[in-house]
Amino acid sequence: MSWEIVKIIIVVITVFFSGSFAAAETALFSLPRYRVLSLARRSRAGIIVERLRSNPQRLILDIIVGDFLLLVFISILVSSIVSNLFVESYRTLAMFAFSIVLVIVGELIPKGLAMRVPEESSLFLAPILNNFSKVAKPFRFLLSKISGILMPESLFTESMEKDVDLKKIIEMVDVGIKQGVFDRTEGVLVEGLLRLKETRAEDVMKRRPDLVMLSVDETVSDVLELVRREGYSRYPVYDGDEANIVGYVHFSDIVPWMNSQDLKVRDLMHTISYFPETTHVFDIMEEMRLTGRHIVVIVDEYGDCEGIITFEDIISRFLGDIGRVEVEEGRGYTLIGTGQYVVDGSVSLEEVSKILDVELGSEHSKTIAGYIAEIAGEIPHRGEIIRVEGHEVFILDASPTKVERILIRRIEND
């Protein structure tokens, strides 16, 4: 075997190593951070991948040193081969042809393969690159000093640390929707929950001028009238000035005291949590989960109320109408809480049977008002309570001739 053939074999091997560096660069830097951490939990090679990626400046310098040394070595060998095998008039053409082959075999093909299988390529090449790093240490030290002057190390680390952010995750969710990984509803849910991390209270709250509030000195009778008029289940309670919200009252707290019309709201209200406007919505949701209170007050820097946030506000802001339970309007009825409806007396008995999922049968009455009068044996008065098929019916409003409006509440464990 001639010396020229030996040199050609060495060139082929060297080009292979050059391609390995090119593939390693593409594979290692294309892996998102969460995939790197996943690989590190699965194998020793994955740990090496994570170690290399944790120092991006060192990694890129190792690759540059490797490419440079291999390129110099290849150039010397190829120049020698061309000088011995080609006449002078063809040497330039031969060098040009080899350069094209080097770009294709040593760069394009390895990078293309690494892009198709970045994890497998990283696991295979990381140990090789890790061993080379020990050899390249003197060269890396010199280059790091030069590059440190021209480009601070923070530019390397900052760009790598930000390879996973909220925007990119949401883009991944959008791609998942298009590819059928998520359906549209699931995508909306995921994106909405992700945005909670960055959204502040001031972006979601219902502002004070738009609030329907109660004074601590108002009575159960006033609450019933407000529920009849507005249809909400929770109301913030203020003391003196509307900027001074001191608690809240839920309609279910009023129900047991329907006959105590003069009882004050201050005796029934719950305490309430306060948050500054800059609080993240995610933290507010955590407070709601821990306390079980689904309403909070948002205050300014002086402690005055700027608005409120309910759990339903958060749900409707990020998830549309999915899971909405605060107020559900129907034909003559309003859902104000789980199993609690405010119903007009003119609503048909058939309609009420459907919404309550019970059979309210009568041969004589077609409306819920007529049915209640039939059960009671008379026209009930405002504030009376009647039990019907596992439900309590509270008379919210009645005239001498007709029941105008009622509250129906399911009796638990009846």
RODRENDREN-786282 format. One line per field, with one value per residue (C-alpha): residue number from 1; x, y, z. Coordinates in nm, 4 decimals, padded with zeros to 6 digits. Last residue first. Example, Ala and Ser with C-alpha at 12.3 -4.5 7.8 and 13.67 -1.06 7.14 Angstrom:
<sites>
num (2 / 1)
east (01.3670 / 01.2300)
north (-00.1060 / -00.4500)
up (00.7140 / 00.7800)
</sites>
This chain:
<sites>
num (414 / 413 / 412 / 411 / 410 / 409 / 408 / 407 / 406 / 405 / 404 / 403 / 402 / 401 / 400 / 399 / 398 / 397 / 396 / 395 / 394 / 393 / 392 / 391 / 390 / 389 / 388 / 387 / 386 / 385 / 384 / 383 / 382 / 381 / 380 / 379 / 378 / 377 / 376 / 375 / 374 / 373 / 372 / 371 / 370 / 369 / 368 / 367 / 366 / 365 / 364 / 363 / 362 / 361 / 360 / 359 / 358 / 357 / 356 / 355 / 354 / 353 / 352 / 351 / 350 / 349 / 348 / 347 / 346 / 345 / 344 / 343 / 342 / 341 / 340 / 339 / 338 / 337 / 336 / 335 / 334 / 333 / 332 / 331 / 330 / 329 / 328 / 327 / 326 / 325 / 324 / 323 / 322 / 321 / 320 / 319 / 318 / 317 / 316 / 315 / 314 / 313 / 312 / 311 / 310 / 309 / 308 / 307 / 306 / 305 / 304 / 303 / 302 / 301 / 300 / 299 / 298 / 297 / 296 / 295 / 294 / 293 / 292 / 291 / 290 / 289 / 288 / 287 / 286 / 285 / 284 / 283 / 282 / 281 / 280 / 279 / 278 / 277 / 276 / 275 / 274 / 273 / 272 / 271 / 270 / 269 / 268 / 267 / 266 / 265 / 264 / 263 / 262 / 261 / 260 / 259 / 258 / 257 / 256 / 255 / 254 / 253 / 252 / 251 / 250 / 249 / 248 / 247 / 246 / 245 / 244 / 243 / 242 / 241 / 240 / 239 / 238 / 237 / 236 / 235 / 234 / 233 / 232 / 231 / 230 / 229 / 228 / 227 / 226 / 225 / 224 / 223 / 222 / 221 / 220 / 219 / 218 / 217 / 216 / 215 / 214 / 213 / 212 / 211 / 210 / 209 / 208 / 207 / 206 / 205 / 204 / 203 / 202 / 201 / 200 / 199 / 198 / 197 / 196 / 195 / 194 / 193 / 192 / 191 / 190 / 189 / 188 / 187 / 186 / 185 / 184 / 183 / 182 / 181 / 180 / 179 / 178 / 177 / 176 / 175 / 174 / 173 / 172 / 171 / 170 / 169 / 168 / 167 / 166 / 165 / 164 / 163 / 162 / 161 / 160 / 159 / 158 / 157 / 156 / 155 / 154 / 153 / 152 / 151 / 150 / 149 / 148 / 147 / 146 / 145 / 144 / 143 / 142 / 141 / 140 / 139 / 138 / 137 / 136 / 135 / 134 / 133 / 132 / 131 / 130 / 129 / 128 / 127 / 126 / 125 / 124 / 123 / 122 / 121 / 120 / 119 / 118 / 117 / 116 / 115 / 114 / 113 / 112 / 111 / 110 / 109 / 108 / 107 / 106 / 105 / 104 / 103 / 102 / 101 / 100 / 99 / 98 / 97 / 96 / 95 / 94 / 93 / 92 / 91 / 90 / 89 / 88 / 87 / 86 / 85 / 84 / 83 / 82 / 81 / 80 / 79 / 78 / 77 / 76 / 75 / 74 / 73 / 72 / 71 / 70 / 69 / 68 / 67 / 66 / 65 / 64 / 63 / 62 / 61 / 60 / 59 / 58 / 57 / 56 / 55 / 54 / 53 / 52 / 51 / 50 / 49 / 48 / 47 / 46 / 45 / 44 / 43 / 42 / 41 / 40 / 39 / 38 / 37 / 36 / 35 / 34 / 33 / 32 / 31 / 30 / 29 / 28 / 27 / 26 / 25 / 24 / 23 / 22 / 21 / 20 / 19 / 18 / 17 / 16 / 15 / 14 / 13 / 12 / 11 / 10 / 9 / 8 / 7 / 6 / 5 / 4 / 3 / 2 / 1)
east (-08.2414 / -07.8672 / -07.8376 / -08.1587 / -08.1593 / -08.2474 / -08.5310 / -08.5650 / -08.8996 / -09.0546 / -09.4057 / -09.6303 / -09.9835 / -10.3093 / -10.2186 / -09.8784 / -09.5611 / -09.1840 / -08.8933 / -09.0895 / -08.8318 / -08.8727 / -08.6707 / -08.5905 / -08.6060 / -08.9371 / -09.0969 / -09.0475 / -09.2066 / -09.0542 / -09.2369 / -09.0528 / -09.3138 / -09.6568 / -09.7878 / -10.1044 / -10.3028 / -10.3133 / -09.9350 / -09.8924 / -10.1447 / -10.0011 / -09.6570 / -09.7888 / -09.9634 / -09.6437 / -09.4402 / -09.6683 / -09.9033 / -10.1112 / -10.4180 / -10.3076 / -09.9715 / -09.6327 / -09.3009 / -09.0609 / -08.7037 / -08.3970 / -08.4025 / -08.3599 / -08.5967 / -08.8690 / -08.8573 / -08.9224 / -09.2165 / -09.3718 / -09.3705 / -09.2035 / -09.4590 / -09.3497 / -09.0071 / -08.7211 / -08.4088 / -08.2084 / -07.9756 / -07.8273 / -07.4717 / -07.5007 / -07.6921 / -07.8591 / -08.1157 / -08.4687 / -08.7284 / -08.6035 / -08.2477 / -07.9535 / -07.6580 / -07.4941 / -07.1972 / -07.1374 / -06.9026 / -06.7050 / -06.6116 / -06.7590 / -06.4290 / -06.1295 / -05.8956 / -06.1141 / -06.4285 / -06.2423 / -06.0680 / -06.3913 / -06.5634 / -06.3079 / -06.4036 / -06.1862 / -06.2739 / -06.2083 / -05.9903 / -06.0582 / -05.8514 / -05.5348 / -05.3283 / -05.1144 / -05.4283 / -05.6481 / -05.7867 / -06.0505 / -06.0916 / -06.3753 / -06.3796 / -06.3285 / -06.2236 / -05.9227 / -05.6470 / -05.7923 / -05.8811 / -05.5280 / -05.3858 / -05.6115 / -05.4787 / -05.1211 / -05.2008 / -05.3573 / -05.0213 / -05.0324 / -04.9624 / -05.2996 / -05.2362 / -05.4269 / -05.6886 / -05.8697 / -06.2301 / -06.4048 / -06.7545 / -07.0836 / -07.3814 / -07.3968 / -07.2755 / -07.5619 / -07.8137 / -08.1173 / -08.4413 / -08.5984 / -08.5519 / -08.7861 / -08.5306 / -08.2580 / -08.1603 / -08.1349 / -07.9111 / -07.5829 / -07.6677 / -07.6817 / -07.3161 / -07.1988 / -06.8687 / -06.6225 / -06.4776 / -06.4812 / -06.3717 / -06.3774 / -06.7578 / -06.7309 / -06.9276 / -06.8607 / -06.8614 / -06.9875 / -06.8946 / -07.1817 / -07.1932 / -07.4798 / -07.5662 / -07.9207 / -07.9279 / -08.2894 / -08.4102 / -08.0705 / -08.0829 / -08.4351 / -08.3312 / -08.0272 / -08.2418 / -08.4770 / -08.1780 / -08.0867 / -07.8513 / -07.6200 / -07.3025 / -07.3663 / -07.4094 / -07.2299 / -07.2939 / -06.9600 / -06.9056 / -06.7692 / -06.5284 / -06.3485 / -06.3942 / -06.0456 / -05.8675 / -05.5837 / -05.5323 / -05.4786 / -05.1705 / -05.1258 / -04.7875 / -04.8395 / -05.2099 / -05.1100 / -05.0170 / -05.3620 / -05.5318 / -05.3028 / -05.3761 / -05.7526 / -05.7727 / -05.5732 / -05.7985 / -06.1034 / -05.9506 / -05.8512 / -05.4999 / -05.2460 / -05.4350 / -05.1465 / -05.3017 / -05.3796 / -05.0286 / -04.8809 / -05.0847 / -04.9625 / -04.6026 / -04.6601 / -04.7935 / -04.4736 / -04.2636 / -04.4388 / -04.4155 / -04.0410 / -03.8043 / -03.4744 / -03.4247 / -03.1391 / -02.9416 / -02.9497 / -02.8609 / -02.5684 / -02.3877 / -02.4367 / -02.3346 / -01.9896 / -01.9038 / -01.8149 / -01.5039 / -01.2888 / -01.4160 / -01.3610 / -00.9854 / -00.9556 / -01.1793 / -00.9683 / -00.6492 / -00.8132 / -00.9814 / -00.6483 / -00.4968 / -00.8091 / -00.8524 / -00.7259 / -00.9664 / -01.2551 / -01.1855 / -01.3109 / -01.6372 / -01.6804 / -01.6637 / -01.9001 / -02.1468 / -02.1502 / -02.3796 / -02.6233 / -02.6389 / -02.7022 / -02.9823 / -03.1457 / -03.1029 / -03.2471 / -03.3566 / -03.1443 / -02.8389 / -02.8840 / -02.8988 / -02.5962 / -02.3941 / -02.4960 / -02.4354 / -02.1038 / -01.8282 / -01.9740 / -02.1218 / -01.8719 / -01.5761 / -01.6924 / -01.7159 / -01.3683 / -01.2354 / -01.3590 / -01.1933 / -00.8650 / -00.8767 / -00.9510 / -00.6552 / -00.4285 / -00.5239 / -00.2620 / 00.0100 / -00.0092 / -00.2059 / -00.1209 / 00.1761 / 00.0705 / -00.2934 / -00.1995 / 00.0262 / -00.2347 / -00.4955 / -00.2814 / -00.2020 / -00.5613 / -00.7007 / -00.4737 / -00.5634 / -00.9350 / -00.9102 / -00.7406 / -00.9926 / -01.3002 / -01.1846 / -01.0993 / -01.4352 / -01.6224 / -01.4398 / -01.5093 / -01.8820 / -01.8982 / -01.6990 / -01.9297 / -02.2406 / -02.1546 / -02.4663 / -02.5007 / -02.1888 / -02.2981 / -02.6507 / -02.5136 / -02.2757 / -02.5704 / -02.7559 / -02.4624 / -02.5019 / -02.8663 / -03.2335 / -03.2456 / -02.9926 / -03.1997 / -03.5017 / -03.2914 / -03.1718 / -03.5299 / -03.6427 / -03.3599 / -03.4535 / -03.2225 / -03.1056 / -02.7721 / -02.6610 / -02.7682 / -02.6351 / -02.2964 / -02.2585 / -02.3343 / -02.0631 / -01.8168 / -01.8985 / -01.8600 / -01.5050 / -01.4454 / -01.5634 / -01.3474 / -01.0496 / -01.1261 / -01.1487 / -00.8261 / -00.6446 / -00.7582 / -00.6299 / -00.2956 / -00.2597 / -00.3388 / -00.0644 / 00.1896 / 00.1473 / 00.0000)
north (01.4432 / 01.4209 / 01.7791 / 01.9779 / 02.1349 / 02.5036 / 02.6773 / 03.0547 / 03.1999 / 03.4851 / 03.6197 / 03.3813 / 03.4924 / 03.6471 / 03.8459 / 03.9256 / 03.7288 / 03.7836 / 03.5792 / 03.2694 / 03.0128 / 02.6625 / 02.3873 / 02.0858 / 01.7067 / 01.6781 / 02.0011 / 02.1561 / 02.4977 / 02.8046 / 03.1332 / 03.4642 / 03.6361 / 03.4887 / 03.1628 / 03.1630 / 02.8741 / 02.4921 / 02.4871 / 02.2189 / 02.3826 / 02.7295 / 02.5890 / 02.4258 / 02.7453 / 02.9458 / 02.6739 / 02.7032 / 02.4500 / 02.3548 / 02.1253 / 01.7704 / 01.8164 / 01.6470 / 01.7817 / 01.5057 / 01.5942 / 01.6997 / 02.0476 / 02.2236 / 01.9832 / 01.9866 / 02.3671 / 02.3691 / 02.1273 / 02.3360 / 02.6344 / 02.9569 / 03.2213 / 03.2223 / 03.3500 / 03.1310 / 03.2026 / 02.8827 / 02.7027 / 02.3565 / 02.4899 / 02.8653 / 03.1545 / 02.9736 / 03.2182 / 03.1481 / 03.3068 / 03.1665 / 03.0885 / 03.2891 / 03.1202 / 03.3245 / 03.2161 / 02.8662 / 02.9026 / 02.5842 / 02.6676 / 03.0076 / 03.1512 / 02.9748 / 03.2632 / 03.5589 / 03.3522 / 03.1313 / 03.4224 / 03.6190 / 03.3010 / 03.2712 / 03.6203 / 03.9299 / 04.2593 / 04.6258 / 04.9244 / 04.9108 / 05.1529 / 05.0350 / 05.3403 / 05.1510 / 05.0287 / 04.7394 / 04.4290 / 04.2488 / 03.8718 / 03.6308 / 03.2520 / 03.1826 / 02.8182 / 02.9409 / 02.7308 / 02.7157 / 03.0843 / 03.1705 / 02.9542 / 03.1324 / 03.4657 / 03.3463 / 03.2482 / 03.5901 / 03.7552 / 04.0360 / 04.3839 / 04.5286 / 04.4606 / 04.1745 / 04.1620 / 03.8564 / 03.8598 / 03.7889 / 03.6445 / 03.8318 / 03.7170 / 03.9529 / 04.2542 / 04.1883 / 04.2824 / 04.0727 / 04.2651 / 04.0060 / 03.7173 / 03.4842 / 03.4229 / 03.3539 / 03.0039 / 03.1387 / 03.4358 / 03.2461 / 03.0691 / 03.4139 / 03.4649 / 03.7675 / 03.9505 / 04.1253 / 04.4586 / 04.6634 / 05.0190 / 05.2002 / 05.1948 / 05.4221 / 05.3480 / 04.9764 / 04.7778 / 04.4285 / 04.2464 / 04.0430 / 03.6759 / 03.4803 / 03.7194 / 03.7608 / 04.1407 / 04.2353 / 03.9336 / 03.9021 / 04.2703 / 04.2345 / 03.9322 / 04.1211 / 04.4168 / 04.1855 / 04.0247 / 04.3706 / 04.6526 / 04.7938 / 04.6255 / 04.7971 / 04.5813 / 04.5993 / 04.5666 / 04.6499 / 04.8386 / 05.1582 / 04.9424 / 04.7722 / 04.4050 / 04.2619 / 04.0787 / 04.3006 / 04.4687 / 04.1277 / 04.0513 / 03.8062 / 03.6363 / 03.2974 / 03.2907 / 03.2825 / 02.9150 / 02.8269 / 02.9963 / 02.8328 / 02.4854 / 02.5373 / 02.6911 / 02.3997 / 02.1464 / 02.3147 / 02.3169 / 01.9499 / 01.8645 / 01.6376 / 01.6927 / 01.8413 / 02.1891 / 02.1769 / 02.0567 / 02.3399 / 02.5850 / 02.4166 / 02.4487 / 02.8189 / 02.8499 / 02.6891 / 02.9241 / 03.2335 / 03.1190 / 03.0646 / 02.7789 / 02.8642 / 03.1516 / 02.9963 / 02.9391 / 03.3011 / 03.4267 / 03.1841 / 03.2801 / 03.6556 / 03.6334 / 03.5130 / 03.8602 / 03.8905 / 04.0658 / 04.0552 / 03.7158 / 03.5882 / 03.6484 / 03.4988 / 03.2065 / 03.1400 / 03.0982 / 02.8763 / 02.6689 / 02.5997 / 02.4781 / 02.2712 / 02.1008 / 01.7633 / 01.7547 / 01.8714 / 01.5815 / 01.3419 / 01.5372 / 01.5600 / 01.1828 / 01.1354 / 01.3885 / 01.2283 / 00.9299 / 01.0894 / 01.4086 / 01.2223 / 01.0163 / 01.3292 / 01.5370 / 01.2778 / 01.4679 / 01.7762 / 01.5583 / 01.3847 / 01.7179 / 01.8499 / 01.5390 / 01.5583 / 01.9318 / 01.9666 / 01.7087 / 01.5204 / 01.8158 / 02.0848 / 01.8460 / 01.7283 / 02.0903 / 02.1646 / 01.8507 / 01.9777 / 02.3167 / 02.1507 / 01.9345 / 02.2347 / 02.4236 / 02.1213 / 02.0602 / 02.2821 / 02.1761 / 01.8093 / 01.5982 / 01.3023 / 01.4268 / 01.7886 / 01.6868 / 01.4382 / 01.6863 / 01.9622 / 01.7127 / 01.6147 / 01.9714 / 02.0893 / 01.7941 / 01.8679 / 02.2372 / 02.1543 / 01.9001 / 02.1493 / 02.4242 / 02.2035 / 02.0711 / 02.4169 / 02.5556 / 02.2627 / 02.3033 / 02.6785 / 02.6157 / 02.3814 / 02.6074 / 02.8996 / 02.6816 / 02.5645 / 02.3821 / 02.2266 / 02.0150 / 01.8953 / 01.8149 / 01.6081 / 01.4300 / 01.3450 / 01.2131 / 00.9830 / 00.8502 / 00.7689 / 00.8569 / 01.1543 / 01.3515 / 01.2910 / 01.4589 / 01.7558 / 01.8008 / 01.7705 / 02.0487 / 02.2716 / 02.2554 / 02.0459 / 02.2317 / 02.3323 / 01.9770 / 01.8315 / 02.1050 / 02.1348 / 01.7587 / 01.7088 / 01.9562 / 01.7974 / 01.4509 / 01.5744 / 01.6812 / 01.3351 / 01.1749 / 01.4173 / 01.2977 / 00.9348 / 01.0126 / 01.2170 / 00.9297 / 00.6901 / 00.9322 / 00.9603 / 00.5813 / 00.5694 / 00.8271 / 00.6246 / 00.3314 / 00.0000)
up (05.1753 / 05.1836 / 05.0525 / 05.0085 / 04.6618 / 04.6658 / 04.4826 / 04.5194 / 04.4211 / 04.2256 / 04.1618 / 04.3572 / 04.2671 / 04.3891 / 04.7018 / 04.5466 / 04.6062 / 04.6071 / 04.7374 / 04.8405 / 04.9392 / 04.7924 / 04.9578 / 04.7415 / 04.7825 / 04.5980 / 04.7306 / 05.0744 / 05.1286 / 05.2948 / 05.3533 / 05.3214 / 05.1014 / 05.1576 / 05.0156 / 04.7988 / 04.9467 / 04.9714 / 04.9975 / 04.7276 / 04.4926 / 04.5526 / 04.4711 / 04.1513 / 04.0407 / 04.0799 / 03.9025 / 03.6011 / 03.4330 / 03.7372 / 03.7516 / 03.6746 / 03.8439 / 03.8100 / 03.9292 / 03.8212 / 03.9131 / 03.7105 / 03.8645 / 03.5270 / 03.3531 / 03.6182 / 03.6161 / 03.2407 / 03.2726 / 03.5496 / 03.3176 / 03.4282 / 03.5322 / 03.8962 / 03.7997 / 03.9214 / 04.1270 / 04.1173 / 04.3585 / 04.2854 / 04.2764 / 04.2846 / 04.1304 / 03.8398 / 03.6999 / 03.5773 / 03.3490 / 03.0203 / 03.1183 / 03.2485 / 03.4102 / 03.6788 / 03.8881 / 03.7535 / 03.4546 / 03.4020 / 03.0438 / 02.9524 / 02.8319 / 02.9834 / 03.0578 / 03.1532 / 03.2244 / 03.4714 / 03.6400 / 03.6779 / 03.8053 / 04.0833 / 04.1889 / 04.1655 / 04.3305 / 04.2647 / 04.3513 / 04.7241 / 04.9283 / 05.1034 / 05.0098 / 04.7558 / 04.5791 / 04.6858 / 04.5138 / 04.7202 / 04.7021 / 04.6153 / 04.5933 / 04.9628 / 05.0125 / 05.2090 / 05.0496 / 04.6993 / 04.6957 / 04.8084 / 04.5264 / 04.2770 / 04.4014 / 04.3514 / 03.9893 / 03.9346 / 03.9971 / 04.2515 / 04.1091 / 04.2102 / 04.5784 / 04.7467 / 05.0233 / 05.1625 / 05.2887 / 05.6176 / 05.5904 / 05.6356 / 05.8406 / 06.1406 / 05.9388 / 05.6927 / 05.9595 / 06.0567 / 05.9922 / 05.7587 / 05.9971 / 05.8049 / 05.5309 / 05.7866 / 05.6686 / 05.3093 / 05.3855 / 05.4090 / 05.0791 / 04.9187 / 04.9936 / 05.1913 / 05.1625 / 05.3874 / 05.4959 / 05.1761 / 05.2551 / 04.9193 / 04.9398 / 05.2447 / 05.5623 / 05.5963 / 05.2728 / 05.1884 / 04.8673 / 04.7170 / 04.6214 / 04.4521 / 04.1705 / 04.0293 / 04.0147 / 04.0960 / 04.2936 / 04.4600 / 04.5546 / 04.6962 / 04.8984 / 05.0285 / 05.1341 / 05.3263 / 05.4953 / 05.6193 / 05.5282 / 05.7946 / 05.6670 / 05.3336 / 05.0244 / 04.6915 / 04.3175 / 04.1568 / 03.8309 / 03.9897 / 04.1961 / 03.9066 / 03.8200 / 03.8417 / 03.5598 / 03.4371 / 03.7754 / 03.9336 / 03.7271 / 03.4403 / 03.3921 / 03.5576 / 03.4704 / 03.1021 / 03.1314 / 03.2646 / 02.9718 / 02.7172 / 02.8567 / 02.8730 / 02.5254 / 02.3830 / 02.5530 / 02.3986 / 02.0490 / 02.0515 / 02.1555 / 01.9794 / 01.6527 / 01.4561 / 01.4465 / 01.8186 / 01.9013 / 01.6947 / 01.9002 / 02.2211 / 02.1019 / 02.0331 / 02.3880 / 02.5182 / 02.3074 / 02.4376 / 02.7978 / 02.7871 / 02.7105 / 02.5356 / 02.7788 / 02.9718 / 02.6520 / 02.5328 / 02.8798 / 02.9153 / 02.5955 / 02.6253 / 02.9913 / 02.8856 / 02.7565 / 02.3829 / 02.2467 / 02.5601 / 02.6681 / 02.3128 / 02.3415 / 02.6892 / 02.5926 / 02.2825 / 02.4858 / 02.7481 / 02.4793 / 02.3098 / 02.6383 / 02.7267 / 02.3893 / 02.5070 / 02.8031 / 02.5837 / 02.3457 / 02.6127 / 02.6534 / 02.2766 / 02.2458 / 02.5433 / 02.3902 / 02.0430 / 02.0974 / 02.3444 / 02.1387 / 01.8136 / 01.9697 / 02.1087 / 01.7932 / 01.5509 / 01.2384 / 01.3098 / 01.3708 / 01.0350 / 00.8533 / 01.0421 / 00.9530 / 00.5830 / 00.5419 / 00.7259 / 00.6698 / 00.3744 / 00.1846 / 00.2873 / 00.2518 / -00.0918 / -00.2094 / -00.0716 / -00.2455 / -00.5811 / -00.5259 / -00.4277 / -00.7415 / -00.9637 / -00.8148 / -00.8626 / -01.2236 / -01.3984 / -01.1521 / -01.2377 / -00.9979 / -00.7749 / -00.5683 / -00.5171 / -00.4651 / -00.1935 / -00.0121 / -00.0265 / 00.0961 / 00.3944 / 00.5002 / 00.4517 / 00.6473 / 00.9439 / 00.9423 / 00.9151 / 01.1964 / 01.4280 / 01.3475 / 01.3782 / 01.7142 / 01.8464 / 01.7306 / 01.8867 / 02.2172 / 02.2092 / 02.1536 / 02.4518 / 02.6845 / 02.6114 / 02.6464 / 03.0009 / 03.1251 / 02.7802 / 02.8289 / 03.1731 / 03.0488 / 02.7606 / 03.0010 / 03.2276 / 02.9235 / 02.8493 / 03.2036 / 03.1318 / 03.1907 / 03.4281 / 03.2230 / 02.9092 / 03.0713 / 03.1779 / 02.8186 / 02.6928 / 02.9304 / 02.8111 / 02.4453 / 02.2238 / 01.9126 / 02.0673 / 02.1364 / 01.8027 / 01.5748 / 01.7469 / 01.7787 / 01.4087 / 01.3063 / 01.5480 / 01.4139 / 01.0571 / 01.1380 / 01.2850 / 00.9597 / 00.7608 / 00.9670 / 00.8873 / 00.5143 / 00.5303 / 00.7080 / 00.4349 / 00.1690 / 00.3528 / 00.3591 / -00.0125 / -00.0772 / 00.1244 / -00.1105 / 00.0000)
</sites>
